Amino acid sequence: MKKKDIWKIIGVIILVALMLYWLFAGTLLEEDDNAAMPSDLIEQSGN
């Protein structure tokens, strides 16, 4: 029974780590969308 409890704890820790990664990766991608890309600046200067 103790062995199953250890695997449950390890699984929960991995799950929490993945959820935190997903949360922070999502916020970083949203911040990058707001930044001006070099290709956007080139297109704007051509018009």
mmCIF file as Biopython writes it, N, C-alpha, C and O atoms, coordinates in Angstrom:
data_model
#
loop_
_atom_site.group_PDB
_atom_site.id
_atom_site.type_symbol
_atom_site.label_atom_id
_atom_site.label_alt_id
_atom_site.label_comp_id
_atom_site.label_asym_id
_atom_site.label_entity_id
_atom_site.label_seq_id
_atom_site.pdbx_PDB_ins_code
_atom_site.Cartn_x
_atom_site.Cartn_y
_atom_site.Cartn_z
_atom_site.occupancy
_atom_site.B_iso_or_equiv
_atom_site.auth_seq_id
_atom_site.auth_asym_id
_atom_site.pdbx_PDB_model_num
ATOM 1   N N  . MET A ? 1  ? 0.828  -1.203 0.000   1.0 0.0 1  A 1 
ATOM 2   C CA . MET A ? 1  ? 0.000  0.000  0.000   1.0 0.0 1  A 1 
ATOM 3   C C  . MET A ? 1  ? 0.870  1.265  0.000   1.0 0.0 1  A 1 
ATOM 4   O O  . MET A ? 1  ? 0.511  2.263  -0.623  1.0 0.0 1  A 1 
ATOM 5   N N  . LYS A ? 2  ? 1.991  1.224  0.684   1.0 0.0 2  A 1 
ATOM 6   C CA . LYS A ? 2  ? 2.873  2.388  0.740   1.0 0.0 2  A 1 
ATOM 7   C C  . LYS A ? 2  ? 3.421  2.722  -0.643  1.0 0.0 2  A 1 
ATOM 8   O O  . LYS A ? 2  ? 3.605  3.892  -0.977  1.0 0.0 2  A 1 
ATOM 9   N N  . LYS A ? 3  ? 3.684  1.684  -1.450  1.0 0.0 3  A 1 
ATOM 10  C CA . LYS A ? 3  ? 4.242  1.907  -2.780  1.0 0.0 3  A 1 
ATOM 11  C C  . LYS A ? 3  ? 3.252  2.678  -3.659  1.0 0.0 3  A 1 
ATOM 12  O O  . LYS A ? 3  ? 3.663  3.540  -4.436  1.0 0.0 3  A 1 
ATOM 13  N N  . LYS A ? 4  ? 1.964  2.381  -3.547  1.0 0.0 4  A 1 
ATOM 14  C CA . LYS A ? 4  ? 0.945  3.085  -4.321  1.0 0.0 4  A 1 
ATOM 15  C C  . LYS A ? 4  ? 0.858  4.548  -3.891  1.0 0.0 4  A 1 
ATOM 16  O O  . LYS A ? 4  ? 0.677  5.435  -4.725  1.0 0.0 4  A 1 
ATOM 17  N N  . ASP A ? 5  ? 0.985  4.793  -2.602  1.0 0.0 5  A 1 
ATOM 18  C CA . ASP A ? 5  ? 0.929  6.167  -2.109  1.0 0.0 5  A 1 
ATOM 19  C C  . ASP A ? 5  ? 2.096  6.993  -2.652  1.0 0.0 5  A 1 
ATOM 20  O O  . ASP A ? 5  ? 1.923  8.165  -2.987  1.0 0.0 5  A 1 
ATOM 21  N N  . ILE A ? 6  ? 3.266  6.395  -2.741  1.0 0.0 6  A 1 
ATOM 22  C CA . ILE A ? 6  ? 4.433  7.105  -3.265  1.0 0.0 6  A 1 
ATOM 23  C C  . ILE A ? 6  ? 4.196  7.492  -4.722  1.0 0.0 6  A 1 
ATOM 24  O O  . ILE A ? 6  ? 4.506  8.612  -5.126  1.0 0.0 6  A 1 
ATOM 25  N N  . TRP A ? 7  ? 3.644  6.562  -5.516  1.0 0.0 7  A 1 
ATOM 26  C CA . TRP A ? 7  ? 3.382  6.857  -6.931  1.0 0.0 7  A 1 
ATOM 27  C C  . TRP A ? 7  ? 2.307  7.913  -7.092  1.0 0.0 7  A 1 
ATOM 28  O O  . TRP A ? 7  ? 2.364  8.704  -8.034  1.0 0.0 7  A 1 
ATOM 29  N N  . LYS A ? 8  ? 1.324  7.949  -6.197  1.0 0.0 8  A 1 
ATOM 30  C CA . LYS A ? 8  ? 0.299  8.994  -6.242  1.0 0.0 8  A 1 
ATOM 31  C C  . LYS A ? 8  ? 0.924  10.357 -5.976  1.0 0.0 8  A 1 
ATOM 32  O O  . LYS A ? 8  ? 0.604  11.335 -6.653  1.0 0.0 8  A 1 
ATOM 33  N N  . ILE A ? 9  ? 1.806  10.421 -4.999  1.0 0.0 9  A 1 
ATOM 34  C CA . ILE A ? 9  ? 2.477  11.683 -4.666  1.0 0.0 9  A 1 
ATOM 35  C C  . ILE A ? 9  ? 3.339  12.148 -5.832  1.0 0.0 9  A 1 
ATOM 36  O O  . ILE A ? 9  ? 3.325  13.328 -6.185  1.0 0.0 9  A 1 
ATOM 37  N N  . ILE A ? 10 ? 4.089  11.224 -6.430  1.0 0.0 10 A 1 
ATOM 38  C CA . ILE A ? 10 ? 4.935  11.576 -7.572  1.0 0.0 10 A 1 
ATOM 39  C C  . ILE A ? 10 ? 4.070  12.063 -8.741  1.0 0.0 10 A 1 
ATOM 40  O O  . ILE A ? 10 ? 4.416  13.039 -9.407  1.0 0.0 10 A 1 
ATOM 41  N N  . GLY A ? 11 ? 2.964  11.392 -8.982  1.0 0.0 11 A 1 
ATOM 42  C CA . GLY A ? 11 ? 2.057  11.795 -10.056 1.0 0.0 11 A 1 
ATOM 43  C C  . GLY A ? 11 ? 1.480  13.184 -9.836  1.0 0.0 11 A 1 
ATOM 44  O O  . GLY A ? 11 ? 1.379  13.974 -10.774 1.0 0.0 11 A 1 
ATOM 45  N N  . VAL A ? 12 ? 1.103  13.481 -8.607  1.0 0.0 12 A 1 
ATOM 46  C CA . VAL A ? 12 ? 0.552  14.802 -8.289  1.0 0.0 12 A 1 
ATOM 47  C C  . VAL A ? 12 ? 1.616  15.875 -8.477  1.0 0.0 12 A 1 
ATOM 48  O O  . VAL A ? 12 ? 1.320  16.946 -9.005  1.0 0.0 12 A 1 
ATOM 49  N N  . ILE A ? 13 ? 2.837  15.611 -8.059  1.0 0.0 13 A 1 
ATOM 50  C CA . ILE A ? 13 ? 3.917  16.583 -8.222  1.0 0.0 13 A 1 
ATOM 51  C C  . ILE A ? 13 ? 4.169  16.860 -9.703  1.0 0.0 13 A 1 
ATOM 52  O O  . ILE A ? 13 ? 4.330  18.014 -10.100 1.0 0.0 13 A 1 
ATOM 53  N N  . ILE A ? 14 ? 4.202  15.806 -10.521 1.0 0.0 14 A 1 
ATOM 54  C CA . ILE A ? 14 ? 4.408  15.984 -11.961 1.0 0.0 14 A 1 
ATOM 55  C C  . ILE A ? 14 ? 3.249  16.764 -12.571 1.0 0.0 14 A 1 
ATOM 56  O O  . ILE A ? 14 ? 3.464  17.640 -13.409 1.0 0.0 14 A 1 
ATOM 57  N N  . LEU A ? 15 ? 2.026  16.454 -12.157 1.0 0.0 15 A 1 
ATOM 58  C CA . LEU A ? 15 ? 0.855  17.151 -12.663 1.0 0.0 15 A 1 
ATOM 59  C C  . LEU A ? 15 ? 0.906  18.641 -12.324 1.0 0.0 15 A 1 
ATOM 60  O O  . LEU A ? 15 ? 0.628  19.486 -13.175 1.0 0.0 15 A 1 
ATOM 61  N N  . VAL A ? 16 ? 1.256  18.952 -11.100 1.0 0.0 16 A 1 
ATOM 62  C CA . VAL A ? 16 ? 1.349  20.353 -10.686 1.0 0.0 16 A 1 
ATOM 63  C C  . VAL A ? 16 ? 2.446  21.070 -11.482 1.0 0.0 16 A 1 
ATOM 64  O O  . VAL A ? 16 ? 2.253  22.208 -11.912 1.0 0.0 16 A 1 
ATOM 65  N N  . ALA A ? 17 ? 3.588  20.416 -11.679 1.0 0.0 17 A 1 
ATOM 66  C CA . ALA A ? 17 ? 4.676  21.027 -12.442 1.0 0.0 17 A 1 
ATOM 67  C C  . ALA A ? 17 ? 4.245  21.297 -13.881 1.0 0.0 17 A 1 
ATOM 68  O O  . ALA A ? 17 ? 4.546  22.359 -14.425 1.0 0.0 17 A 1 
ATOM 69  N N  . LEU A ? 18 ? 3.548  20.356 -14.499 1.0 0.0 18 A 1 
ATOM 70  C CA . LEU A ? 18 ? 3.081  20.554 -15.875 1.0 0.0 18 A 1 
ATOM 71  C C  . LEU A ? 18 ? 2.044  21.672 -15.960 1.0 0.0 18 A 1 
ATOM 72  O O  . LEU A ? 18 ? 2.045  22.449 -16.914 1.0 0.0 18 A 1 
ATOM 73  N N  . MET A ? 19 ? 1.171  21.753 -14.978 1.0 0.0 19 A 1 
ATOM 74  C CA . MET A ? 19 ? 0.160  22.814 -14.987 1.0 0.0 19 A 1 
ATOM 75  C C  . MET A ? 19 ? 0.804  24.191 -14.805 1.0 0.0 19 A 1 
ATOM 76  O O  . MET A ? 19 ? 0.389  25.157 -15.445 1.0 0.0 19 A 1 
ATOM 77  N N  . LEU A ? 20 ? 1.804  24.282 -13.946 1.0 0.0 20 A 1 
ATOM 78  C CA . LEU A ? 20 ? 2.504  25.557 -13.779 1.0 0.0 20 A 1 
ATOM 79  C C  . LEU A ? 20 ? 3.249  25.942 -15.051 1.0 0.0 20 A 1 
ATOM 80  O O  . LEU A ? 20 ? 3.262  27.112 -15.433 1.0 0.0 20 A 1 
ATOM 81  N N  . TYR A ? 21 ? 3.876  24.954 -15.716 1.0 0.0 21 A 1 
ATOM 82  C CA . TYR A ? 21 ? 4.565  25.219 -16.982 1.0 0.0 21 A 1 
ATOM 83  C C  . TYR A ? 21 ? 3.566  25.712 -18.027 1.0 0.0 21 A 1 
ATOM 84  O O  . TYR A ? 21 ? 3.841  26.670 -18.749 1.0 0.0 21 A 1 
ATOM 85  N N  . TRP A ? 22 ? 2.411  25.058 -18.107 1.0 0.0 22 A 1 
ATOM 86  C CA . TRP A ? 22 ? 1.385  25.445 -19.063 1.0 0.0 22 A 1 
ATOM 87  C C  . TRP A ? 22 ? 0.901  26.866 -18.788 1.0 0.0 22 A 1 
ATOM 88  O O  . TRP A ? 22 ? 0.682  27.640 -19.720 1.0 0.0 22 A 1 
ATOM 89  N N  . LEU A ? 23 ? 0.735  27.207 -17.519 1.0 0.0 23 A 1 
ATOM 90  C CA . LEU A ? 23 ? 0.274  28.537 -17.136 1.0 0.0 23 A 1 
ATOM 91  C C  . LEU A ? 23 ? 1.286  29.595 -17.549 1.0 0.0 23 A 1 
ATOM 92  O O  . LEU A ? 23 ? 0.924  30.591 -18.176 1.0 0.0 23 A 1 
ATOM 93  N N  . PHE A ? 24 ? 2.557  29.385 -17.202 1.0 0.0 24 A 1 
ATOM 94  C CA . PHE A ? 24 ? 3.566  30.393 -17.501 1.0 0.0 24 A 1 
ATOM 95  C C  . PHE A ? 24 ? 3.909  30.444 -18.977 1.0 0.0 24 A 1 
ATOM 96  O O  . PHE A ? 24 ? 4.207  31.523 -19.491 1.0 0.0 24 A 1 
ATOM 97  N N  . ALA A ? 25 ? 3.880  29.317 -19.682 1.0 0.0 25 A 1 
ATOM 98  C CA . ALA A ? 25 ? 4.132  29.317 -21.118 1.0 0.0 25 A 1 
ATOM 99  C C  . ALA A ? 25 ? 3.017  30.070 -21.837 1.0 0.0 25 A 1 
ATOM 100 O O  . ALA A ? 25 ? 3.281  30.792 -22.798 1.0 0.0 25 A 1 
ATOM 101 N N  . GLY A ? 26 ? 1.785  29.912 -21.387 1.0 0.0 26 A 1 
ATOM 102 C CA . GLY A ? 26 ? 0.673  30.634 -21.996 1.0 0.0 26 A 1 
ATOM 103 C C  . GLY A ? 26 ? 0.784  32.130 -21.808 1.0 0.0 26 A 1 
ATOM 104 O O  . GLY A ? 26 ? 0.492  32.886 -22.734 1.0 0.0 26 A 1 
ATOM 105 N N  . THR A ? 27 ? 1.194  32.575 -20.642 1.0 0.0 27 A 1 
ATOM 106 C CA . THR A ? 27 ? 1.312  34.008 -20.415 1.0 0.0 27 A 1 
ATOM 107 C C  . THR A ? 27 ? 2.476  34.580 -21.200 1.0 0.0 27 A 1 
ATOM 108 O O  . THR A ? 27 ? 2.388  35.711 -21.678 1.0 0.0 27 A 1 
ATOM 109 N N  . LEU A ? 28 ? 3.568  33.834 -21.351 1.0 0.0 28 A 1 
ATOM 110 C CA . LEU A ? 28 ? 4.692  34.333 -22.129 1.0 0.0 28 A 1 
ATOM 111 C C  . LEU A ? 28 ? 4.331  34.442 -23.604 1.0 0.0 28 A 1 
ATOM 112 O O  . LEU A ? 28 ? 4.741  35.395 -24.268 1.0 0.0 28 A 1 
ATOM 113 N N  . LEU A ? 29 ? 3.570  33.480 -24.131 1.0 0.0 29 A 1 
ATOM 114 C CA . LEU A ? 29 ? 3.164  33.545 -25.532 1.0 0.0 29 A 1 
ATOM 115 C C  . LEU A ? 29 ? 2.221  34.716 -25.769 1.0 0.0 29 A 1 
ATOM 116 O O  . LEU A ? 29 ? 2.294  35.353 -26.820 1.0 0.0 29 A 1 
ATOM 117 N N  . GLU A ? 30 ? 1.345  35.016 -24.831 1.0 0.0 30 A 1 
ATOM 118 C CA . GLU A ? 30 ? 0.439  36.149 -24.990 1.0 0.0 30 A 1 
ATOM 119 C C  . GLU A ? 30 ? 1.206  37.460 -24.964 1.0 0.0 30 A 1 
ATOM 120 O O  . GLU A ? 30 ? 0.861  38.381 -25.704 1.0 0.0 30 A 1 
ATOM 121 N N  . GLU A ? 31 ? 2.228  37.572 -24.141 1.0 0.0 31 A 1 
ATOM 122 C CA . GLU A ? 31 ? 3.032  38.786 -24.111 1.0 0.0 31 A 1 
ATOM 123 C C  . GLU A ? 31 ? 3.792  38.960 -25.416 1.0 0.0 31 A 1 
ATOM 124 O O  . GLU A ? 31 ? 3.951  40.086 -25.888 1.0 0.0 31 A 1 
ATOM 125 N N  . ASP A ? 32 ? 4.262  37.872 -26.007 1.0 0.0 32 A 1 
ATOM 126 C CA . ASP A ? 32 ? 4.998  37.955 -27.256 1.0 0.0 32 A 1 
ATOM 127 C C  . ASP A ? 32 ? 4.102  38.412 -28.399 1.0 0.0 32 A 1 
ATOM 128 O O  . ASP A ? 32 ? 4.580  39.058 -29.331 1.0 0.0 32 A 1 
ATOM 129 N N  . ASP A ? 33 ? 2.818  38.090 -28.347 1.0 0.0 33 A 1 
ATOM 130 C CA . ASP A ? 33 ? 1.897  38.502 -29.398 1.0 0.0 33 A 1 
ATOM 131 C C  . ASP A ? 33 ? 1.748  40.016 -29.446 1.0 0.0 33 A 1 
ATOM 132 O O  . ASP A ? 33 ? 1.517  40.584 -30.514 1.0 0.0 33 A 1 
ATOM 133 N N  . ASN A ? 34 ? 1.878  40.667 -28.308 1.0 0.0 34 A 1 
ATOM 134 C CA . ASN A ? 34 ? 1.710  42.120 -28.263 1.0 0.0 34 A 1 
ATOM 135 C C  . ASN A ? 34 ? 2.958  42.862 -28.729 1.0 0.0 34 A 1 
ATOM 136 O O  . ASN A ? 34 ? 2.886  44.049 -29.048 1.0 0.0 34 A 1 
ATOM 137 N N  . ALA A ? 35 ? 4.083  42.189 -28.771 1.0 0.0 35 A 1 
ATOM 138 C CA . ALA A ? 35 ? 5.329  42.831 -29.159 1.0 0.0 35 A 1 
ATOM 139 C C  . ALA A ? 35 ? 5.355  43.020 -30.673 1.0 0.0 35 A 1 
ATOM 140 O O  . ALA A ? 35 ? 4.802  42.211 -31.418 1.0 0.0 35 A 1 
ATOM 141 N N  . ALA A ? 36 ? 5.997  44.087 -31.114 1.0 0.0 36 A 1 
ATOM 142 C CA . ALA A ? 36 ? 6.129  44.346 -32.546 1.0 0.0 36 A 1 
ATOM 143 C C  . ALA A ? 36 ? 7.212  43.439 -33.122 1.0 0.0 36 A 1 
ATOM 144 O O  . ALA A ? 36 ? 8.343  43.406 -32.636 1.0 0.0 36 A 1 
ATOM 145 N N  . MET A ? 37 ? 6.845  42.719 -34.149 1.0 0.0 37 A 1 
ATOM 146 C CA . MET A ? 37 ? 7.802  41.827 -34.801 1.0 0.0 37 A 1 
ATOM 147 C C  . MET A ? 37 ? 8.573  42.619 -35.853 1.0 0.0 37 A 1 
ATOM 148 O O  . MET A ? 37 ? 8.020  43.556 -36.429 1.0 0.0 37 A 1 
ATOM 149 N N  . PRO A ? 38 ? 9.824  42.274 -36.120 1.0 0.0 38 A 1 
ATOM 150 C CA . PRO A ? 38 ? 10.599 42.991 -37.146 1.0 0.0 38 A 1 
ATOM 151 C C  . PRO A ? 38 ? 9.925  42.963 -38.516 1.0 0.0 38 A 1 
ATOM 152 O O  . PRO A ? 38 ? 9.985  43.945 -39.256 1.0 0.0 38 A 1 
ATOM 153 N N  . SER A ? 39 ? 9.284  41.844 -38.858 1.0 0.0 39 A 1 
ATOM 154 C CA . SER A ? 39 ? 8.613  41.777 -40.158 1.0 0.0 39 A 1 
ATOM 155 C C  . SER A ? 39 ? 7.446  42.765 -40.222 1.0 0.0 39 A 1 
ATOM 156 O O  . SER A ? 39 ? 7.166  43.314 -41.288 1.0 0.0 39 A 1 
ATOM 157 N N  . ASP A ? 40 ? 6.763  42.997 -39.099 1.0 0.0 40 A 1 
ATOM 158 C CA . ASP A ? 40 ? 5.678  43.979 -39.081 1.0 0.0 40 A 1 
ATOM 159 C C  . ASP A ? 40 ? 6.208  45.390 -39.306 1.0 0.0 40 A 1 
ATOM 160 O O  . ASP A ? 40 ? 5.581  46.189 -40.001 1.0 0.0 40 A 1 
ATOM 161 N N  . LEU A ? 41 ? 7.347  45.691 -38.726 1.0 0.0 41 A 1 
ATOM 162 C CA . LEU A ? 41 ? 7.929  47.021 -38.897 1.0 0.0 41 A 1 
ATOM 163 C C  . LEU A ? 41 ? 8.359  47.245 -40.339 1.0 0.0 41 A 1 
ATOM 164 O O  . LEU A ? 41 ? 8.217  48.350 -40.863 1.0 0.0 41 A 1 
ATOM 165 N N  . ILE A ? 42 ? 8.875  46.223 -40.976 1.0 0.0 42 A 1 
ATOM 166 C CA . ILE A ? 42 ? 9.304  46.350 -42.381 1.0 0.0 42 A 1 
ATOM 167 C C  . ILE A ? 42 ? 8.089  46.597 -43.274 1.0 0.0 42 A 1 
ATOM 168 O O  . ILE A ? 42 ? 8.142  47.432 -44.176 1.0 0.0 42 A 1 
ATOM 169 N N  . GLU A ? 43 ? 6.997  45.875 -43.026 1.0 0.0 43 A 1 
ATOM 170 C CA . GLU A ? 43 ? 5.786  46.059 -43.827 1.0 0.0 43 A 1 
ATOM 171 C C  . GLU A ? 43 ? 5.213  47.448 -43.635 1.0 0.0 43 A 1 
ATOM 172 O O  . GLU A ? 43 ? 4.739  48.048 -44.600 1.0 0.0 43 A 1 
ATOM 173 N N  . GLN A ? 44 ? 5.240  47.982 -42.417 1.0 0.0 44 A 1 
ATOM 174 C CA . GLN A ? 44 ? 4.685  49.304 -42.153 1.0 0.0 44 A 1 
ATOM 175 C C  . GLN A ? 44 ? 5.531  50.393 -42.801 1.0 0.0 44 A 1 
ATOM 176 O O  . GLN A ? 44 ? 4.990  51.389 -43.284 1.0 0.0 44 A 1 
ATOM 177 N N  . SER A ? 45 ? 6.846  50.218 -42.818 1.0 0.0 45 A 1 
ATOM 178 C CA . SER A ? 45 ? 7.706  51.250 -43.406 1.0 0.0 45 A 1 
ATOM 179 C C  . SER A ? 45 ? 7.580  51.273 -44.925 1.0 0.0 45 A 1 
ATOM 180 O O  . SER A ? 45 ? 7.829  52.307 -45.546 1.0 0.0 45 A 1 
ATOM 181 N N  . GLY A ? 46 ? 7.201  50.162 -45.531 1.0 0.0 46 A 1 
ATOM 182 C CA . GLY A ? 46 ? 7.052  50.106 -46.987 1.0 0.0 46 A 1 
ATOM 183 C C  . GLY A ? 46 ? 5.798  50.795 -47.475 1.0 0.0 46 A 1 
ATOM 184 O O  . GLY A ? 46 ? 5.732  51.194 -48.637 1.0 0.0 46 A 1 
ATOM 185 N N  . ASN A ? 47 ? 4.808  50.945 -46.626 1.0 0.0 47 A 1 
ATOM 186 C CA . ASN A ? 47 ? 3.520  51.546 -47.059 1.0 0.0 47 A 1 
ATOM 187 C C  . ASN A ? 47 ? 3.550  53.040 -46.929 1.0 0.0 47 A 1 
ATOM 188 O O  . ASN A ? 47 ? 2.564  53.707 -47.244 1.0 0.0 47 A 1 
#
